[in-house]
């Protein structure tokens, strides 16, 4: 680990990696070509998951910085 970093910061960065949603949206468009209902539901689920991953990662990193 880099000097000056902690395990909590490493965990925060690991949680932030859940934001990578562009590949999920691409696979979704390939999997459900005909049914638009599934495409909208999948895109919403991926975007919500990415949002909550970003929020959780931010909060973990913010909390680890103050210590």
C-alpha positions in Angstrom: 0.0 0.0 0.0 1.2 3.6 -0.6 2.7 5.4 2.3 0.1 7.4 4.3 -2.8 5.3 3.3 -5.0 3.1 5.4 -7.1 -0.1 5.0 -10.2 2.0 5.3 -9.1 4.2 2.3 -8.4 1.0 0.3 -11.9 -0.2 1.1 -13.4 3.1 0.1 -11.7 3.0 -3.3 -12.9 -0.6 -3.7 -16.4 0.5 -3.1 -16.0 3.3 -5.6 -15.2 0.7 -8.3 -18.9 -0.2 -8.4 -19.5 2.9 -10.4 -18.3 1.3 -13.7 -21.7 1.2 -15.3 -20.9 1.8 -19.0 -20.2 -1.8 -19.8 -23.3 -2.9 -18.0 -25.4 -0.6 -20.1 -23.7 -1.9 -23.2 -24.4 -5.5 -22.3 -28.0 -4.6 -21.4 -28.5 -3.1 -24.9 -27.3 -6.4 -26.4 -29.3 -8.7 -24.2 -32.7 -7.0 -24.6 -32.9 -5.7 -28.1 -36.7 -6.2 -28.5 -38.3 -5.4 -25.1 -37.9 -1.8 -24.1 -39.4 -2.4 -20.6 -36.4 -4.5 -19.6 -34.0 -2.0 -21.0 -35.4 0.9 -18.9 -35.6 -1.2 -15.8 -32.0 -2.5 -16.2 -30.7 1.0 -16.9 -32.4 2.3 -13.8 -31.0 -0.5 -11.7 -27.5 0.1 -13.0 -27.7 3.8 -12.5 -29.1 3.5 -9.0 -26.4 0.9 -8.1 -23.7 3.2 -9.4 -25.2 6.1 -7.5 -25.3 4.2 -4.2 -21.8 2.8 -4.8 -20.4 6.4 -5.3 -22.2 7.7 -2.3 -21.0 4.9 0.0 -17.4 5.2 -1.3 -17.5 8.9 -0.8 -18.7 8.6 2.7 -16.1 5.9 3.6 -13.3 8.0 2.2 -14.6 11.2 3.8 -14.8 9.5 7.2 -11.3 7.9 6.8 -9.7 11.3 5.9 -10.7 12.9 9.2 -8.9 10.3 11.3 
